[in-house]
């Protein structure tokens, strides 16, 4: 939830942060007064065409996706393309040992709506340039592991496994 993110950023350890929120869904309007009240510098980009998104990702230090329900958001793959570490709620379905967001490698996972946990992770990652850089590099490696060649090879392995079984 964008409002939760703004509240979390207000809790971070006095770090200068800028929240960049893209989209124009129903949650954006309630977020604007919250941002003004907390004093968090927030850029509301509104709807952004897909061809313009890389510029926004490139301006970021990390992706924070505190969703209450998102089965497999494209935003995780898009941010991996830029090499961003990800902070995701445990209700974002793109995290797992073989998925685009790998906990402890290129992603950190927090319990949904646990603003204290999220604030701690933001502080932790914001204060560790080396870790952020390593996680970003790992994001690019994981992206390469999940390209179309890897998908085709996986299908071939599956077919070979089925054909090798006795009937």
N, CA, C and O of each residue as an XYZ file, in Angstrom:
668
protein
N       0.842     -1.178      0.000
C       0.000      0.000      0.000
C       0.896      1.254      0.000
O       1.797      1.360      0.832
N       0.665      2.179     -0.899
C       1.493      3.385     -0.943
C       1.455      4.201      0.358
O       2.470      4.773      0.757
N       0.296      4.256      1.018
C       0.217      5.007      2.280
C       1.138      4.374      3.314
O       1.826      5.084      4.048
N       1.158      3.044      3.377
C       2.059      2.357      4.304
C       3.508      2.701      4.011
O       4.295      2.933      4.928
N       3.858      2.732      2.738
C       5.238      3.056      2.377
C       5.608      4.455      2.845
O       6.694      4.652      3.390
N       4.741      5.417      2.646
C       5.022      6.785      3.091
C       5.203      6.815      4.609
O       6.124      7.458      5.112
N       4.337      6.128      5.331
C       4.458      6.076      6.799
C       5.757      5.408      7.222
O       6.388      5.826      8.193
N       6.152      4.380      6.498
C       7.407      3.693      6.791
C       8.592      4.625      6.559
O       9.506      4.696      7.380
N       8.570      5.335      5.443
C       9.679      6.233      5.141
C       9.806      7.328      6.199
O      10.904      7.816      6.466
N       8.693      7.706      6.792
C       8.734      8.694      7.869
C       9.406      8.118      9.115
O       9.889      8.876      9.956
N       9.445      6.792      9.246
C      10.066      6.132     10.401
C      11.551      5.851     10.210
O      12.250      5.560     11.180
N      12.041      5.931      8.985
C      13.432      5.554      8.746
C      14.351      6.503      9.485
O      13.957      7.615      9.837
N      15.538      6.079      9.711
C      16.472      6.710     10.634
C      16.988      8.073     10.155
O      18.199      8.280     10.071
N      16.100      8.978      9.851
C      16.513     10.322      9.460
C      17.192     10.372      8.102
O      17.826     11.371      7.762
N      17.068      9.324      7.337
C      17.691      9.298      6.014
C      16.906     10.199      5.062
O      15.684     10.320      5.151
N      17.635     10.815      4.166
C      16.971     11.584      3.125
C      16.497     10.598      2.066
O      17.300      9.971      1.374
N      15.205     10.478      1.955
C      14.626      9.551      0.986
C      13.633     10.285      0.108
O      13.034     11.286      0.500
N      13.484      9.759     -1.075
C      12.476     10.264     -2.002
C      11.664      9.055     -2.450
O      12.224      8.066     -2.923
N      10.379      9.134     -2.303
C       9.494      8.076     -2.771
C       9.046      8.426     -4.179
O       8.567      9.532     -4.432
N       9.202      7.491     -5.080
C       8.750      7.669     -6.448
C       7.645      6.656     -6.685
O       7.886      5.449     -6.694
N       6.447      7.148     -6.874
C       5.276      6.287     -7.047
C       4.729      6.461     -8.458
O       4.370      7.563     -8.874
N       4.675      5.351     -9.180
C       4.128      5.377    -10.535
C       2.767      4.686    -10.527
O       2.534      3.750     -9.761
N       1.886      5.157    -11.380
C       0.549      4.589    -11.475
C      -0.484      5.612    -11.067
O      -0.170      6.624    -10.441
N      -1.704      5.338    -11.427
C      -2.774      6.263    -11.067
C      -3.990      5.498    -10.541
O      -5.135      5.881    -10.784
N      -3.724      4.428     -9.826
C      -4.806      3.630     -9.263
C      -5.504      4.331     -8.110
O      -5.155      5.450     -7.734
N      -6.482      3.659     -7.568
C      -7.330      4.227     -6.512
C      -6.571      4.548     -5.230
O      -7.063      5.319     -4.405
N      -5.404      3.984     -5.048
C      -4.646      4.224     -3.813
C      -3.798      5.493     -3.871
O      -3.267      5.925     -2.848
N      -3.665      6.085     -5.036
C      -2.793      7.264     -5.148
C      -3.364      8.503     -4.475
O      -2.639      9.207     -3.772
N      -4.632      8.781     -4.672
C      -5.212      9.995     -4.083
C      -5.111     10.016     -2.561
O      -4.733     11.049     -2.008
N      -5.430      8.929     -1.854
C      -5.278      8.956     -0.398
C      -3.818      9.077      0.059
O      -3.552      9.467      1.196
N      -2.889      8.746     -0.816
C      -1.475      8.789     -0.455
C      -0.941     10.222     -0.451
O      -0.036     10.546      0.318
N      -1.492     11.068     -1.294
C      -0.983     12.440     -1.417
C      -1.060     13.225     -0.114
O      -0.061     13.835      0.267
N      -2.195     13.243      0.595
C      -2.210     13.987      1.866
C      -1.287     13.364      2.920
O      -0.717     14.077      3.747
N      -1.143     12.055      2.890
C      -0.236     11.388      3.830
C       1.200     11.844      3.582
O       1.939     12.130      4.524
N       1.586     11.910      2.318
C       2.940     12.361      1.980
C       3.152     13.803      2.428
O       4.205     14.140      2.970
N       2.166     14.640      2.204
C       2.276     16.042      2.614
C       2.370     16.165      4.127
O       3.154     16.964      4.642
N       1.573     15.376      4.840
C       1.554     15.443      6.303
C       2.870     14.976      6.911
O       3.350     15.567      7.878
N       3.459     13.918      6.350
C       4.696     13.377      6.915
C       5.933     14.145      6.464
O       6.992     14.054      7.084
N       5.790     14.901      5.381
C       6.931     15.651      4.868
C       7.873     14.817      4.021
O       8.961     15.276      3.674
N       7.471     13.590      3.680
C       8.317     12.752      2.825
C       8.266     13.302      1.406
O       7.191     13.501      0.840
N       9.429     13.541      0.851
C       9.521     14.029     -0.516
C       9.005     12.919     -1.436
O       9.637     11.869     -1.554
N       7.885     13.142     -2.075
C       7.234     12.111     -2.873
C       6.944     12.630     -4.267
O       6.356     13.696     -4.448
N       7.367     11.855     -5.240
C       7.082     12.172     -6.635
C       5.967     11.243     -7.103
O       6.135     10.024     -7.122
N       4.844     11.813     -7.473
C       3.724     11.054     -8.011
C       3.799     11.144     -9.530
O       3.386     12.139    -10.126
N       4.334     10.088    -10.150
C       4.564     10.108    -11.591
C       3.297      9.854    -12.392
O       3.264     10.120    -13.594
N       2.246      9.342    -11.743
C       1.029      9.003    -12.477
C       1.269      7.827    -13.397
O       2.214      7.060    -13.210
N       0.409      7.689    -14.391
C       0.579      6.606    -15.358
C       1.851      6.846    -16.156
O       2.100      7.955    -16.630
N       2.649      5.805    -16.298
C       3.896      5.894    -17.063
C       3.887      4.776    -18.101
O       3.728      3.604    -17.760
N       4.057      5.145    -19.364
C       4.134      4.132    -20.418
C       5.314      3.205    -20.159
O       6.335      3.618    -19.610
N       5.162      1.960    -20.558
C       6.188      0.939    -20.305
C       7.552      1.341    -20.865
O       8.580      1.015    -20.272
N       7.575      2.037    -21.987
C       8.858      2.415    -22.577
C       9.585      3.499    -21.773
O      10.769      3.745    -22.002
N       8.895      4.138    -20.848
C       9.503      5.181    -20.011
C       9.892      4.658    -18.622
O      10.611      5.336    -17.887
N       9.427      3.469    -18.261
C       9.700      2.930    -16.929
C      11.184      2.726    -16.623
O      11.595      2.976    -15.490
N      12.006      2.284    -17.575
C      13.424      2.086    -17.235
C      14.102      3.322    -16.665
O      14.991      3.206    -15.822
N      13.700      4.487    -17.108
C      14.279      5.725    -16.581
C      13.949      5.869    -15.091
O      14.796      6.278    -14.297
N      12.707      5.528    -14.721
C      12.316      5.610    -13.311
C      13.072      4.588    -12.473
O      13.564      4.906    -11.390
N      13.163      3.364    -12.973
C      13.900      2.337    -12.237
C      15.369      2.732    -12.069
O      15.952      2.543    -11.002
N      15.952      3.276    -13.122
C      17.369      3.657    -13.074
C      17.628      4.756    -12.050
O      18.747      4.887    -11.555
N      16.618      5.537    -11.730
C      16.772      6.606    -10.742
C      16.658      6.089     -9.306
O      16.909      6.831     -8.357
N      16.283      4.828     -9.148
C      16.006      4.274     -7.825
C      17.212      3.528     -7.252
O      18.095      3.082     -7.984
N      17.223      3.408     -5.936
C      18.230      2.597     -5.239
C      17.690      1.224     -4.894
O      18.456      0.278     -4.711
N      16.378      1.111     -4.806
C      15.744     -0.173     -4.485
C      14.274     -0.093     -4.864
O      13.695      0.988     -4.975
N      13.688     -1.269     -5.059
C      12.256     -1.370     -5.286
C      11.611     -1.788     -3.977
O      12.045     -2.752     -3.346
N      10.581     -1.071     -3.568
C       9.796     -1.463     -2.402
C       8.385     -1.729     -2.899
O       7.730     -0.848     -3.456
N       7.928     -2.959     -2.689
C       6.582     -3.342     -3.149
C       5.836     -3.936     -1.952
O       5.913     -5.139     -1.702
N       5.110     -3.083     -1.209
C       4.450     -3.540      0.022
C       3.029     -4.055     -0.180
O       2.180     -3.897      0.698
N       2.770     -4.657     -1.310
C       1.414     -5.061     -1.680
C       0.785     -6.041     -0.699
O       1.462     -6.853     -0.069
N      -0.544     -5.932     -0.593
C      -1.311     -6.885      0.205
C      -1.670     -8.117     -0.615
O      -1.978     -9.166     -0.051
N      -1.635     -8.002     -1.929
C      -1.933     -9.138     -2.806
C      -1.471     -8.811     -4.217
O      -2.024     -7.925     -4.870
N      -0.461     -9.525     -4.684
C       0.010     -9.365     -6.057
C       0.645    -10.692     -6.465
O       1.780    -10.977     -6.081
N      -0.073    -11.507     -7.240
C       0.368    -12.872     -7.522
C       1.739    -12.988     -8.186
O       2.543    -13.830     -7.785
N       2.015    -12.176     -9.172
C       3.331    -12.206     -9.818
C       3.524    -10.918    -10.607
O       3.353    -10.900    -11.825
N       3.880     -9.843     -9.914
C       3.938     -8.533    -10.567
C       5.096     -8.395    -11.549
O       6.221     -8.817    -11.277
N       4.797     -7.804    -12.675
C       5.808     -7.521    -13.690
C       6.872     -6.564    -13.157
O       8.014     -6.589    -13.617
N       6.508     -5.732    -12.202
C       7.444     -4.751    -11.649
C       8.704     -5.418    -11.099
O       9.775     -4.812    -11.111
N       8.593     -6.650    -10.621
C       9.772     -7.354    -10.097
C      10.735     -7.709    -11.224
O      11.946     -7.535    -11.083
N      10.211     -8.201    -12.334
C      11.067     -8.510    -13.477
C      11.663     -7.236    -14.072
O      12.830     -7.204    -14.462
N      10.852     -6.199    -14.135
C      11.340     -4.930    -14.688
C      12.463     -4.363    -13.831
O      13.459     -3.870    -14.359
N      12.310     -4.429    -12.519
C      13.369     -3.874    -11.665
C      14.622     -4.745    -11.703
O      15.735     -4.233    -11.575
N      14.453     -6.058    -11.880
C      15.617     -6.939    -12.016
C      16.409     -6.588    -13.276
O      17.636     -6.682    -13.288
N      15.701     -6.180    -14.338
C      16.379     -5.786    -15.585
C      17.325     -4.608    -15.367
O      18.321     -4.465    -16.076
N      17.013     -3.781    -14.401
C      17.832     -2.602    -14.106
C      18.862     -2.919    -13.025
O      19.796     -2.147    -12.808
N      18.693     -4.056    -12.346
C      19.624     -4.432    -11.290
C      19.281     -3.808     -9.951
O      20.168     -3.408     -9.198
N      17.983     -3.726     -9.656
C      17.565     -3.166     -8.368
C      17.331     -4.269     -7.343
O      16.705     -5.281     -7.659
N      17.822     -4.089     -6.125
C      17.398     -4.993     -5.057
C      15.932     -4.730     -4.742
O      15.430     -3.626     -4.948
N      15.254     -5.757     -4.241
C      13.814     -5.654     -3.999
C      13.479     -5.895     -2.533
O      14.032     -6.788     -1.891
N      12.561     -5.081     -2.016
C      11.962     -5.301     -0.709
C      10.492     -5.591     -0.980
O       9.757     -4.725     -1.454
N      10.069     -6.811     -0.679
C       8.728     -7.251     -1.056
C       7.972     -7.768      0.156
O       8.546     -8.405      1.039
N       6.679     -7.484      0.185
C       5.859     -8.079      1.230
C       5.730     -9.572      0.948
O       5.925    -10.025     -0.180
N       5.402    -10.320      1.982
C       5.264    -11.766      1.830
C       4.006    -12.146      1.042
O       3.698    -13.329      0.893
N       3.297    -11.161      0.549
C       2.111    -11.428     -0.287
C       2.375    -11.119     -1.762
O       1.460    -11.136     -2.586
N       3.623    -10.841     -2.074
C       4.020    -10.656     -3.467
C       4.518    -12.003     -3.957
O       5.458    -12.562     -3.392
N       3.899    -12.525     -5.000
C       4.157    -13.890     -5.428
C       5.347    -14.107     -6.327
O       5.450    -15.172     -6.936
N       6.244    -13.163     -6.445
C       7.398    -13.329     -7.337
C       8.642    -13.793     -6.604
O       9.725    -13.833     -7.188
N       8.504    -14.146     -5.331
C       9.670    -14.518     -4.526
C       9.721    -16.020     -4.306
O       8.711    -16.656     -4.003
N      10.898    -16.565     -4.464
C      11.107    -17.985     -4.226
C      12.468    -18.398     -4.751
O      13.135    -17.614     -5.425
N      12.886    -19.611     -4.452
C      14.243    -20.043     -4.807
C      14.510    -20.162     -6.300
O      15.669    -20.198     -6.713
N      13.465    -20.223     -7.120
C      13.659    -20.294     -8.570
C      12.952    -19.158     -9.302
O      12.825    -19.195    -10.526
N      12.492    -18.155     -8.568
C      11.739    -17.056     -9.176
C      12.639    -15.834     -9.343
O      13.830    -15.893     -9.036
N      12.083    -14.742     -9.821
C      12.856    -13.529    -10.112
C      13.353    -12.839     -8.849
O      14.407    -12.204     -8.868
N      12.615    -12.951     -7.761
C      13.019    -12.352     -6.480
C      13.417    -13.486     -5.540
O      12.575    -14.274     -5.111
N      14.690    -13.558     -5.229
C      15.198    -14.663     -4.400
C      15.610    -14.121     -3.039
O      16.568    -13.357     -2.913
N      14.861    -14.538     -2.026
C      15.131    -14.034     -0.674
C      16.589    -14.235     -0.262
O      17.152    -15.323     -0.383
N      17.180    -13.133      0.234
C      18.561    -13.160      0.678
C      19.577    -12.969     -0.434
O      20.754    -12.736     -0.162
N      19.137    -13.066     -1.686
C      20.052    -12.892     -2.816
C      19.863    -11.528     -3.471
O      20.776    -10.702     -3.485
N      18.671    -11.306     -4.011
C      18.365    -10.009     -4.622
C      17.104     -9.394     -4.031
O      16.638     -8.349     -4.484
N      16.553    -10.060     -3.006
C      15.305     -9.583     -2.400
C      15.310     -9.831     -0.898
O      15.905    -10.787     -0.401
N      14.634     -8.945     -0.203
C      14.365     -9.116      1.222
C      12.855     -9.103      1.376
O      12.166     -8.280      0.772
N      12.348    -10.011      2.183
C      10.910    -10.189      2.322
C      10.499     -9.783      3.736
O      11.179    -10.113      4.708
N       9.378     -9.063      3.840
C       8.869     -8.648      5.146
C       7.397     -9.030      5.244
O       6.717     -9.142      4.223
N       6.901     -9.230      6.457
C       5.478     -9.552      6.617
C       4.610     -8.377      6.161
O       4.860     -7.225      6.516
N       3.600     -8.694      5.378
C       2.704     -7.663      4.864
C       2.148     -6.817      5.997
O       1.720     -7.341      7.026
N       2.159     -5.509      5.801
C       1.629     -4.506      6.734
C       2.479     -4.339      7.987
O       2.101     -3.578      8.877
N       3.610     -5.023      8.085
C       4.508     -4.849      9.229
C       5.440     -3.680      8.917
O       6.548     -3.859      8.412
N       4.960     -2.493      9.231
C       5.705     -1.290      8.861
C       7.030     -1.184      9.598
O       7.987     -0.632      9.055
N       7.111     -1.694     10.813
C       8.383     -1.665     11.545
C       9.425     -2.534     10.854
O      10.582     -2.138     10.714
N       9.006     -3.721     10.424
C       9.930     -4.614      9.721
C      10.410     -3.970      8.422
O      11.598     -4.015      8.102
N       9.484     -3.373      7.677
C       9.859     -2.728      6.419
C      10.798     -1.553      6.672
O      11.782     -1.385      5.953
N      10.508     -0.743      7.679
C      11.384      0.392      7.996
C      12.793     -0.101      8.325
O      13.780      0.499      7.900
N      12.882     -1.191      9.079
C      14.188     -1.752      9.417
C      14.943     -2.217      8.188
O      16.150     -1.997      8.080
N      14.244     -2.862      7.254
C      14.904     -3.329      6.035
C      15.352     -2.166      5.149
O      16.429     -2.207      4.555
N      14.516     -1.133      5.068
C      14.912      0.041      4.280
C      16.153      0.671      4.887
O      17.100      0.990      4.167
N      16.162      0.854      6.202
C      17.342      1.414      6.867
C      18.572      0.549      6.630
O      19.653      1.048      6.314
N      18.386     -0.746      6.786
C      19.490     -1.693      6.622
C      20.080     -1.609      5.220
O      21.295     -1.506      5.056
N      19.224     -1.655      4.222
C      19.700     -1.647      2.846
C      20.194     -0.270      2.414
O      21.186     -0.163      1.693
N      19.513      0.774      2.849
C      19.934      2.131      2.480
C      21.310      2.458      3.050
O      22.062      3.231      2.457
N      21.634      1.882      4.175
C      22.916      2.167      4.821
C      24.052      1.261      4.403
O      25.146      1.358      4.959
N      23.827      0.386      3.441
C      24.851     -0.583      3.050
C      24.996     -0.595      1.530
O      24.389     -1.411      0.837
N      25.816      0.330      1.031
C      26.006      0.453     -0.420
C      26.521     -0.847     -1.039
O      26.095     -1.230     -2.129
N      27.433     -1.519     -0.346
C      28.014     -2.745     -0.893
C      26.952     -3.835     -1.027
O      26.902     -4.535     -2.038
N      26.117     -3.975     -0.025
C      25.069     -5.005     -0.090
C      24.060     -4.679     -1.185
O      23.646     -5.561     -1.937
N      23.665     -3.407     -1.272
C      22.728     -2.994     -2.322
C      23.314     -3.306     -3.701
O      22.622     -3.807     -4.587
N      24.588     -3.001     -3.859
C      25.256     -3.255     -5.136
C      25.319     -4.753     -5.435
O      25.066     -5.170     -6.565
N      25.652     -5.552     -4.442
C      25.729     -7.007     -4.631
C      24.351     -7.585     -4.961
O      24.229     -8.455     -5.824
N      23.330     -7.106     -4.279
C      21.979     -7.586     -4.564
C      21.540     -7.182     -5.971
O      20.873     -7.950     -6.665
N      21.915     -5.980     -6.384
C      21.583     -5.531     -7.733
C      22.281     -6.364     -8.788
O      21.681     -6.714     -9.804
N      23.555     -6.687     -8.554
C      24.294     -7.537     -9.486
C      23.672     -8.931     -9.549
O      23.575     -9.534    -10.618
N      23.256     -9.426     -8.399
C      22.623    -10.752     -8.369
C      21.289    -10.725     -9.106
O      20.915    -11.714     -9.737
N      20.568     -9.608     -9.035
C      19.305     -9.484     -9.768
C      19.531     -9.668    -11.262
O      18.740    -10.327    -11.937
N      20.602     -9.091    -11.773
C      20.904     -9.232    -13.201
C      21.283    -10.669    -13.548
O      20.911    -11.170    -14.609
N      22.020    -11.331    -12.663
C      22.375    -12.738    -12.893
C      21.119    -13.619    -12.914
O      20.972    -14.488    -13.773
N      20.230    -13.381    -11.966
C      18.996    -14.169    -11.897
C      18.164    -13.937    -13.145
O      17.586    -14.879    -13.687
N      18.096    -12.708    -13.603
C      17.361    -12.403    -14.827
C      17.900    -13.232    -15.985
O      17.127    -13.774    -16.775
N      19.223    -13.332    -16.089
C      19.825    -14.140    -17.153
C      19.461    -15.618    -17.022
O      19.292    -16.313    -18.024
N      19.342    -16.094    -15.771
C      18.978    -17.497    -15.545
C      17.552    -17.793    -15.998
O      17.218    -18.943    -16.283
N      16.723    -16.778    -16.065
C      15.306    -16.969    -16.368
C      14.922    -16.519    -17.775
O      13.752    -16.247    -18.045
N      15.906    -16.441    -18.672
C      15.586    -15.983    -20.029
C      14.886    -17.082    -20.827
O      14.662    -18.175    -20.307
N      14.547    -16.810    -22.059
C      13.775    -17.741    -22.887
C      14.541    -19.035    -23.128
O      13.938    -20.105    -23.205
N      15.863    -18.948    -23.248
C      16.657    -20.169    -23.447
C      16.515    -21.096    -22.243
O      16.400    -22.312    -22.399
N      16.523    -20.526    -21.065
C      16.354    -21.333    -19.852
C      14.961    -21.947    -19.804
O      14.800    -23.091    -19.381
N      13.958    -21.194    -20.236
C      12.587    -21.717    -20.257
C      12.464    -22.885    -21.232
O      11.867    -23.910    -20.905
N      13.024    -22.730    -22.419
C      12.969    -23.792    -23.417
C      13.720    -25.022    -22.913
O      13.245    -26.146    -23.073
N      14.880    -24.820    -22.311
C      15.656    -25.948    -21.770
C      14.855    -26.671    -20.686
O      14.907    -27.898    -20.594
N      14.124    -25.929    -19.874
C      13.290    -26.539    -18.835
C      12.174    -27.382    -19.425
O      11.875    -28.465    -18.922
N      11.557    -26.888    -20.491
C      10.510    -27.661    -21.169
C      11.116    -28.945    -21.740
O      10.524    -30.017    -21.618
N      12.285    -28.842    -22.358
C      12.944    -30.031    -22.922
C      13.266    -31.050    -21.824
O      13.074    -32.251    -22.011
N      13.753    -30.570    -20.687
C      14.046    -31.486    -19.573
C      12.765    -32.174    -19.112
O      12.775    -33.372    -18.832
N      11.680    -31.441    -19.033
C      10.410    -32.025    -18.631
C       9.936    -33.091    -19.608
O       9.476    -34.155    -19.194
N      10.045    -32.815    -20.888
C       9.650    -33.790    -21.911
C      10.530    -35.031    -21.821
O      10.035    -36.157    -21.866
N      11.839    -34.817    -21.695
C      12.760    -35.948    -21.577
C      12.430    -36.799    -20.357
O      12.479    -38.027    -20.428
N      12.097    -36.162    -19.246
C      11.751    -36.900    -18.025
C      10.509    -37.752    -18.234
O      10.476    -38.917    -17.839
N       9.491    -37.171    -18.852
C       8.248    -37.908    -19.101
C       8.502    -39.074    -20.062
O       8.010    -40.179    -19.836
N       9.255    -38.838    -21.116
C       9.531    -39.892    -22.104
C      10.395    -41.013    -21.522
O      10.309    -42.149    -21.988
N      11.210    -40.727    -20.533
C      12.091    -41.725    -19.929
C      11.370    -42.621    -18.940
O      11.906    -43.661    -18.558
N      10.186    -42.252    -18.521
C       9.431    -43.069    -17.554
C       8.889    -44.320    -18.231
O       8.430    -44.294    -19.373
N       8.960    -45.416    -17.481
C       8.358    -46.634    -18.044
C       6.844    -46.500    -18.117
O       6.229    -45.839    -17.279
N       6.263    -47.115    -19.097
C       4.801    -47.042    -19.270
C       4.133    -48.185    -18.583
O       2.907    -48.294    -18.617
